[in-house]
Amino acid sequence: MASSSSSSTMGEKKMLTLKSGDNEEFYLEESLVLQFDLIKTIVKEERVSIIPLPSIKSKMVVKIIEYLKKHTELTASNKEDFKNFEKEFVNVALEELLDITVAVNYLKINGLLEFCCQAVADRIKDKSVEAVQKIFKFESGFTPKEVTEFKREIPWAFEGDLDDTKN
């Protein structure tokens, strides 16, 4: 999949190169790459054939390309196979799912972004406030006294699964 070539045509298919943040290059058909709204804009406005993706690691590029290829292959022929593929696609560690979601957001692949966001929402659905804070790595800005007051006023927000490692 990796290649050092840039834009060319093979028969009727124009090829583009994506360069990940860790400097791996992916030589792909333009029709596949143009599913990324960000790249569509870059190609149209700047007329480049090597597209740098400095904030996306090659592992995420591979996952996204895999998804888009399967989407193209399976949605036309077998929707059930594609639904099964989607379930497996998001059946990864939560941190990896978050990385994929951030990459898809950067690339502006709206359908896949919605799917990934829903998968993240499903993962945090019955988590406690503390678990969600831990998952997204942010600290509460509230004092211990304020947290105690919140727990008294809205106890349901502090109920739920404390284990943030479950898929």
trRosetta pair geometry for C-beta under 8 A, 3 or more apart (Angstrom, degrees):
i j d omega theta_ij theta_ji phi_ij phi_ji
1 26 5.7 -14 154 -131 97 84
1 27 7.4 180 176 40 48 73
1 62 7.3 98 103 -112 163 93
1 65 7.7 129 -160 105 138 159
2 24 5.4 -78 -112 -173 125 93
2 25 5.5 99 -158 68 78 64
2 26 6.3 -55 -100 -85 54 52
2 27 7.5 91 -173 0 20 88
3 17 7.0 -117 82 -114 94 108
3 25 5.8 -92 68 107 49 109
3 26 7.4 68 27 -149 83 17
3 27 3.7 -15 46 -16 133 131
4 25 6.0 108 -97 52 42 152
5 8 6.6 -55 169 5 122 120
5 15 7.2 18 113 114 120 137
5 17 6.5 -176 93 -70 58 126
5 27 5.4 44 61 -107 101 139
6 16 8.0 -15 -178 -149 59 42
6 17 5.1 -84 -123 3 50 132
6 49 4.5 87 166 108 99 120
6 50 5.0 -64 -124 -53 104 98
7 14 6.8 -1 -163 -178 95 93
7 15 6.2 170 -140 83 46 67
7 16 5.8 1 -95 -102 88 55
7 17 7.1 -113 -51 -1 59 89
7 49 2.7 -97 -27 -140 118 141
7 50 7.5 -119 -26 -39 86 61
8 14 7.7 -175 99 -148 26 57
8 15 5.5 -2 56 46 66 111
9 12 7.0 -37 -176 -161 114 12
9 13 6.5 153 -157 78 71 40
9 14 5.1 -38 -97 -95 84 59
9 15 7.0 174 -97 4 30 82
10 13 5.3 -21 63 65 83 97
10 15 6.3 49 -4 -32 102 120
13 29 5.1 -52 -177 -129 120 105
13 30 7.3 177 -179 23 70 88
13 31 7.3 -75 -141 0 93 111
14 29 7.3 96 74 -161 50 62
14 30 4.1 4 89 -6 98 137
15 27 5.8 15 176 -180 124 88
15 28 6.7 157 -153 83 77 26
15 29 6.1 -57 -102 -100 65 38
15 30 6.5 -134 -97 -34 13 81
15 49 8.0 55 100 -167 64 108
16 27 7.7 175 88 -149 32 50
16 28 6.1 -27 64 68 77 78
16 29 7.8 28 21 140 81 14
16 30 5.1 95 -16 -93 108 74
16 33 5.0 -88 60 38 132 165
16 39 7.6 123 128 178 158 128
16 43 7.0 -60 -106 -97 148 128
16 49 5.6 -144 -127 -162 71 63
16 50 7.7 174 -174 -86 73 28
16 51 6.3 24 165 -5 118 112
17 25 5.2 -9 -172 -169 111 109
17 26 6.8 147 -157 72 58 45
17 27 5.4 -22 -99 -96 80 65
17 28 7.7 137 -101 20 31 72
17 49 6.4 54 21 140 90 76
17 50 4.6 -17 74 -112 113 71
17 51 6.9 169 89 21 55 69
18 25 7.0 154 78 -155 46 54
18 26 4.5 -12 56 56 98 102
18 28 6.6 9 -2 15 106 120
18 33 6.6 -175 -51 -121 112 123
18 39 7.6 -50 -96 -105 106 141
18 51 5.3 -28 -110 69 61 99
18 53 5.8 14 -176 -10 98 123
18 61 6.1 175 119 -151 135 134
19 23 6.6 -10 -176 -137 98 41
19 24 7.4 167 -152 80 54 35
19 25 5.1 -21 -99 -98 75 77
19 26 7.8 -168 -74 19 31 71
19 50 5.9 31 -21 178 120 96
19 51 6.8 177 18 82 78 44
19 52 4.9 -33 69 -108 109 58
19 53 6.4 170 79 21 50 75
20 23 6.7 -60 73 13 75 14
20 24 4.7 6 34 52 119 84
20 25 7.7 -147 8 -74 77 30
20 26 7.3 68 -32 -12 98 106
20 53 5.5 -29 -115 72 42 107
20 56 5.7 -97 -141 99 81 79
20 57 5.9 47 174 -173 124 22
20 58 4.1 178 49 -73 170 68
20 60 7.8 144 -135 56 121 84
20 61 4.9 -113 -85 -15 116 143
21 53 6.2 -81 -39 109 74 71
21 54 4.9 77 -106 -176 86 35
21 55 5.7 99 -73 -68 136 4
21 56 5.5 155 -13 58 107 35
21 57 5.5 -56 55 -77 109 47
21 58 7.8 -136 47 -33 66 64
22 57 5.3 37 -10 -138 116 74
22 58 5.3 -83 57 -12 112 100
24 58 3.9 35 41 -95 139 138
24 61 7.4 -169 83 52 112 143
25 50 7.6 -43 -131 -140 118 103
26 58 7.8 154 -45 -139 110 89
26 61 5.9 -162 -18 148 148 132
26 62 7.8 -171 -93 -78 138 63
26 65 6.6 -137 -179 -63 152 154
28 32 5.2 -94 165 72 117 124
28 33 5.2 129 95 -50 122 106
28 65 6.8 -131 -96 -130 145 125
29 32 4.8 88 70 4 90 102
29 33 7.1 -174 91 -3 46 90
30 33 5.6 -64 -144 45 36 108
30 34 5.8 37 160 -27 72 109
30 43 7.5 122 -149 -142 107 162
31 34 6.0 -52 -141 31 25 112
32 35 6.3 -43 -178 3 40 113
32 65 7.2 51 154 -143 130 83
32 68 5.8 115 -167 126 92 129
32 69 6.8 3 -133 -78 132 73
32 72 7.1 -76 -108 -31 88 153
33 36 6.1 -43 -180 21 56 109
33 39 5.3 -93 161 126 92 154
33 43 7.8 108 116 -45 116 143
33 51 7.4 148 -176 24 136 148
34 39 6.5 -126 -103 99 39 105
34 40 4.9 80 -155 -90 75 92
34 43 7.0 -70 -98 36 91 151
35 68 5.4 159 68 -141 154 130
35 109 6.3 39 134 -123 89 104
36 39 4.0 57 84 15 113 111
36 40 6.6 178 86 -17 56 82
36 107 4.2 -66 -148 176 112 106
36 108 6.5 98 -179 64 64 74
36 109 5.5 -49 -110 -66 62 96
37 40 5.4 -50 -145 32 34 117
37 41 6.5 35 156 -18 65 103
37 107 7.3 119 42 146 68 59
37 108 3.5 -78 61 114 110 118
37 109 6.9 -179 2 -75 86 40
37 110 6.9 47 -20 -24 134 94
38 41 6.0 -60 -159 35 29 109
38 42 6.4 26 149 -17 66 108
38 106 6.8 -12 -38 143 162 58
38 107 5.0 -121 25 -154 124 40
38 108 4.5 134 -36 21 84 109
39 42 5.3 -51 -143 38 38 113
39 43 6.0 36 158 -19 70 105
39 51 5.5 27 -128 -159 101 167
39 107 6.9 -5 -18 -155 97 90
40 43 6.1 -56 -145 38 25 108
40 44 6.2 21 157 -15 62 113
41 44 5.9 -61 -143 41 27 108
41 45 5.8 4 168 -1 66 117
42 45 6.5 -68 -135 48 20 95
42 46 5.4 -32 -174 31 63 118
42 48 6.3 -47 153 42 98 113
42 51 5.8 104 106 -126 148 113
43 46 7.2 -61 -104 56 12 78
43 47 6.9 56 -176 -102 49 29
43 48 6.6 -108 -107 53 53 67
43 51 7.3 -48 -63 -75 86 126
44 47 7.8 -13 173 -63 11 62
48 51 6.2 128 102 -79 116 68
53 56 4.2 -35 149 43 116 113
53 61 6.6 132 76 -84 154 119
53 106 7.8 109 -156 122 95 130
53 107 7.6 -4 -127 -82 124 100
55 103 7.8 -174 111 -107 87 71
55 106 6.0 -150 82 -131 124 162
56 60 5.1 -114 -169 80 91 125
56 61 5.7 107 134 -57 117 89
56 103 4.7 92 -121 -130 111 107
56 106 6.4 -165 -58 77 111 145
56 107 7.4 31 -63 -49 154 107
57 60 5.3 92 63 9 75 100
57 61 7.3 -138 103 -6 39 90
57 99 7.7 -23 34 179 115 129
58 61 5.3 -52 -146 36 40 115
58 62 6.2 45 155 -23 70 101
59 62 5.9 -52 -153 32 29 113
59 63 6.7 28 150 -17 62 105
60 63 5.6 -51 -148 36 36 112
60 64 6.3 33 155 -18 68 106
60 99 5.8 -123 -86 141 124 102
60 100 5.9 -177 -137 -100 95 58
60 103 4.2 168 161 -52 139 166
61 64 5.9 -58 -147 39 29 108
61 65 6.2 28 156 -18 65 109
61 103 7.6 -132 -64 -173 52 143
62 65 5.9 -57 -145 38 27 110
62 66 6.2 33 154 -24 63 107
63 66 5.6 -55 -150 34 29 115
63 67 6.5 30 153 -20 63 104
63 89 7.6 123 -172 -157 97 90
63 100 5.7 -81 109 -109 144 114
64 67 5.7 -52 -151 34 33 113
64 68 6.4 28 154 -15 66 106
64 100 7.1 166 -66 -150 86 89
64 103 6.3 -123 -50 121 134 124
64 104 6.4 173 -110 -84 118 83
64 107 6.9 91 -164 24 159 163
64 109 7.1 155 -158 7 117 160
64 112 7.2 91 -139 154 87 164
65 68 5.9 -57 -146 39 32 108
65 69 6.2 32 156 -19 66 107
66 69 6.0 -57 -148 36 26 110
66 70 6.4 21 156 -14 63 110
66 89 7.8 177 106 -116 110 105
67 70 5.9 -62 -149 40 28 107
67 71 6.1 33 153 -25 66 108
67 89 5.8 79 -97 -138 103 144
67 112 6.1 92 130 -121 145 131
68 71 5.4 -49 -143 33 31 117
68 72 6.4 32 156 -18 63 104
68 109 7.6 -97 -79 -142 113 146
68 112 7.6 -55 -71 -58 81 143
69 72 5.9 -57 -153 37 30 110
69 73 6.2 22 154 -14 66 112
70 73 5.6 -59 -140 43 32 108
70 74 5.4 -2 175 5 72 120
70 82 6.6 148 149 -123 96 80
70 85 5.0 -156 169 161 146 158
70 89 7.9 -158 59 -69 152 129
71 74 6.9 -61 -119 48 15 90
71 75 5.6 11 -175 -19 58 120
71 82 6.9 83 -114 -144 47 123
71 112 7.9 -90 -58 -73 152 105
72 75 7.2 -38 -111 27 10 101
72 76 7.5 -2 173 -5 44 112
73 76 7.5 -107 166 35 19 98
73 77 6.9 -37 158 20 59 120
74 77 6.0 -81 -141 54 36 92
74 78 5.4 -59 -160 63 81 80
74 79 7.4 129 147 -94 87 25
74 81 5.0 -127 -149 93 124 106
74 82 3.8 159 118 -70 124 95
74 85 6.3 145 25 8 169 145
75 79 6.4 43 -140 -98 53 70
75 82 5.2 54 -74 -74 62 166
77 81 7.7 -13 95 41 93 131
78 81 4.0 44 111 14 121 114
78 82 6.6 156 98 -15 67 85
79 82 5.5 -56 -150 38 36 113
79 83 6.4 41 152 -23 68 101
80 83 5.7 -48 -148 31 33 112
80 84 6.6 33 152 -16 63 103
81 84 5.7 -56 -153 37 33 112
81 85 6.3 37 149 -21 66 105
82 85 5.4 -50 -146 35 36 115
82 86 6.4 41 152 -23 66 101
83 86 5.6 -49 -150 32 32 114
83 87 6.7 37 151 -21 62 101
84 87 5.7 -49 -152 30 34 113
84 88 6.7 28 152 -12 64 105
85 88 5.8 -61 -154 41 33 108
85 89 6.1 43 148 -32 68 106
86 89 5.3 -48 -144 28 33 119
86 90 6.8 10 165 -1 65 103
86 115 6.7 -96 -154 -169 120 136
87 90 6.8 -72 -155 45 25 92
87 91 6.2 31 149 -33 64 115
88 91 5.2 -57 -141 29 34 119
89 92 7.8 -44 157 -17 36 108
90 97 5.9 57 -153 -117 76 118
90 115 7.6 -138 -56 148 132 94
90 116 6.9 180 -102 -117 113 61
90 119 4.0 -115 -156 -138 148 154
91 167 6.3 49 -149 180 66 146
92 96 4.3 -80 138 85 125 130
92 97 5.5 159 72 -54 98 83
92 100 7.6 96 57 -14 144 135
92 167 7.9 152 68 -124 19 119
93 96 4.7 88 63 7 84 104
93 97 7.1 -152 94 -6 43 86
93 167 7.6 -93 -110 -90 32 97
94 97 5.4 -54 -147 37 36 114
94 98 6.3 38 154 -20 67 103
94 120 7.7 99 -153 -125 88 75
94 123 5.7 152 -112 171 110 155
94 135 6.4 -65 141 -146 145 107
94 164 7.1 -96 46 161 162 83
94 165 7.5 -142 9 -136 122 33
94 167 7.1 -164 -52 -110 84 57
95 98 5.7 -52 -150 35 31 112
95 99 6.5 35 150 -20 63 104
96 99 5.4 -51 -148 35 36 114
96 100 6.4 38 152 -20 66 102
97 100 5.7 -50 -148 35 33 112
97 101 6.3 36 151 -21 64 106
97 116 6.7 173 -176 -158 83 93
97 119 6.0 -124 -162 116 133 121
97 120 6.1 170 133 -80 119 83
97 123 7.1 133 81 -24 158 157
98 101 5.5 -52 -147 35 32 115
98 102 6.5 34 154 -19 65 103
98 120 6.6 90 -87 -108 71 125
99 102 5.8 -53 -148 35 31 110
99 103 6.4 29 154 -16 64 107
100 103 5.7 -59 -150 39 31 111
100 104 6.1 29 155 -18 68 109
100 116 5.8 -149 109 -127 102 139
101 104 5.8 -54 -142 38 28 110
101 105 6.3 33 155 -21 63 106
101 113 7.0 93 -152 -140 70 65
101 116 4.1 -180 -96 140 85 130
101 117 6.3 116 -141 -69 124 59
101 120 6.0 4 -64 -41 159 135
102 105 5.7 -54 -149 35 29 114
102 106 6.5 33 152 -20 63 105
103 106 5.6 -54 -151 34 32 113
103 107 6.3 20 155 -9 66 110
104 107 5.8 -60 -143 46 31 106
104 109 5.0 -80 -160 52 86 106
104 112 4.9 -125 -149 110 136 109
104 113 4.8 -179 128 -81 113 73
104 116 5.6 138 42 8 152 151
105 108 7.3 25 180 -74 32 45
105 113 5.5 101 -82 -123 63 122
108 113 7.7 -32 -146 -36 29 141
109 112 4.3 3 120 40 115 116
109 113 5.9 149 82 -28 64 90
110 113 5.4 -55 -141 34 29 115
110 114 6.5 29 162 -19 65 101
111 114 6.0 -52 -153 32 30 109
111 115 6.6 28 150 -16 63 107
112 115 5.5 -54 -148 38 36 115
112 116 6.2 34 155 -18 68 106
113 116 5.9 -56 -145 39 29 107
113 117 6.1 30 156 -19 65 108
114 117 5.8 -55 -144 37 28 112
114 118 6.4 30 156 -20 63 106
115 118 5.9 -56 -152 34 28 111
115 119 6.6 28 151 -19 63 105
116 119 5.5 -53 -149 35 35 113
116 120 6.5 36 152 -18 66 102
117 120 5.7 -52 -149 36 34 111
117 121 6.3 36 151 -20 65 105
118 121 5.5 -52 -146 38 33 114
118 122 6.3 38 152 -23 65 103
119 122 5.6 -49 -148 33 31 114
119 123 6.6 34 151 -22 61 105
120 123 5.6 -56 -154 33 33 114
120 124 6.6 8 158 -2 68 108
121 124 6.4 -69 -145 46 29 94
121 125 6.5 63 152 -68 63 83
122 125 5.6 -16 -154 -30 32 120
123 127 7.9 17 133 -30 61 127
123 166 7.7 175 -157 97 83 76
123 167 6.9 -67 -118 -172 106 39
124 127 4.8 -63 -160 19 64 129
124 131 7.6 174 -141 113 83 104
124 132 5.4 76 -161 -105 124 97
124 135 6.3 -145 -98 58 114 168
126 160 4.8 -171 164 -144 63 107
126 161 5.4 71 111 0 89 106
127 131 3.9 -121 -175 89 108 129
127 132 5.2 133 105 -53 125 82
127 135 7.1 13 165 -19 169 138
127 160 5.2 105 162 135 10 131
127 161 5.1 -58 -106 68 56 90
127 162 7.7 111 -157 -95 75 20
127 164 6.6 56 -136 -98 136 77
128 131 4.7 99 52 5 76 101
128 132 7.1 -143 94 -3 41 85
128 157 7.8 88 -158 145 63 48
128 158 5.6 32 -157 -167 105 42
128 159 6.4 -148 -101 103 92 14
128 160 4.3 177 -60 68 62 95
128 161 6.6 -150 -13 69 81 36
128 162 5.4 -4 20 -86 131 65
129 132 5.9 -58 -150 38 31 109
129 133 6.3 33 152 -20 66 106
129 140 8.0 52 148 -84 115 123
129 157 5.3 40 -48 150 117 90
129 158 5.5 -43 15 -97 111 62
130 133 5.7 -53 -149 35 31 113
130 134 6.4 30 153 -18 64 106
130 158 7.3 52 -12 -143 96 80
130 162 6.3 -2 82 -131 116 89
131 134 5.6 -56 -150 37 32 111
131 135 6.2 37 151 -24 66 105
131 160 7.0 -111 25 107 134 107
131 161 6.2 19 -40 103 172 71
131 162 5.2 -169 -63 -147 111 36
131 163 7.0 1 -119 52 130 18
131 164 4.5 170 -166 -67 90 96
132 135 5.5 -48 -144 33 34 115
132 136 6.3 7 164 5 66 109
132 164 7.8 171 -69 -105 27 118
133 136 6.6 -72 -144 52 24 90
133 137 8.0 109 161 -71 54 5
133 138 5.7 -102 -153 72 74 72
133 139 7.0 71 -176 -112 120 20
133 140 6.2 -38 -117 -49 152 84
134 137 7.2 23 -174 -78 31 45
134 164 5.1 -155 91 -14 115 157
135 164 4.6 -157 -69 -157 91 133
140 147 6.5 58 139 -81 159 119
142 146 3.9 -123 -173 90 106 128
142 147 5.2 133 109 -55 124 80
142 150 7.1 9 169 -14 168 136
143 146 4.7 98 52 5 76 101
143 147 7.1 -139 95 -4 41 85
144 147 5.6 -52 -146 36 35 113
144 148 6.4 40 153 -22 65 103
145 148 5.7 -52 -152 33 31 114
145 149 6.6 32 150 -19 63 105
146 149 5.5 -54 -151 36 34 114
146 150 6.4 36 150 -20 67 103
147 150 5.6 -51 -148 35 34 113
147 151 6.3 36 152 -22 65 104
148 151 5.7 -52 -149 34 30 113
148 152 6.6 29 152 -17 62 105
149 152 5.8 -58 -154 36 32 111
149 153 6.2 19 155 -10 68 112
150 153 5.8 -64 -140 46 31 103
150 154 5.8 -36 -178 43 71 97
150 157 7.0 -63 159 70 105 134
150 158 7.5 121 118 -43 96 120
151 154 7.6 -73 -115 66 16 58
151 155 6.0 49 -179 -104 58 66
151 158 5.1 -4 -118 -3 87 159
152 155 7.1 5 -132 -61 13 90
154 157 4.6 31 128 2 109 118
154 158 7.7 119 105 -8 74 89
155 158 6.0 -71 -161 43 48 102
155 159 6.5 53 145 -34 76 102
156 159 5.5 -48 -147 21 40 117
161 164 7.9 142 122 -70 99 45
161 166 6.8 -54 166 24 150 137
163 166 5.5 74 112 -19 108 102
